[in-house]
Amino acid sequence: QVQLVESGGGLVQPGGSLRLSCAVSGSIFSINAMGWYRQAPGKQRELVATITSGGSTNYAESVKGRFTISRDNAKNTVLLQMNSLKPEDTAVYYCRIRTVPGDIIWGQGTQVTVSS
């Protein structure tokens, strides 16, 4: 059974940084896209950043220039470096992968709170 194990969330002051990590455990044939989404209280889940197996990236406008997504294909991990964090970045962050056959798998989520 494939699972996504997320880590790195927590409480940080405005202007601070956090790095989220997502590791894929279990047997998996091949991963196409990997990404991060977030959901704030009372809001819909939204895309934060995605990265393809070839390294092409896509970011939400609200995080461009502050967040960086990267992946290690050999280790099946995806990272999200978050800098210059703002209170509006507060949310539960979810890792998501799409396999080559097209299956979508979500992580359990990790809380990020930006507050002074």
Buried (B, 14 or more C-beta within 10 A) or exposed (E): EBEBBBEBBEEBEEEBEBEBBBBBEEEBEEBBBBBBBBBBEEEEBEBBBBBBBEEEBBBBEEBEEBBBBBBEEEEBBBBBBBBEBEEEBBBBBBBBBBBEEEEEBEBEBBEBBBEE
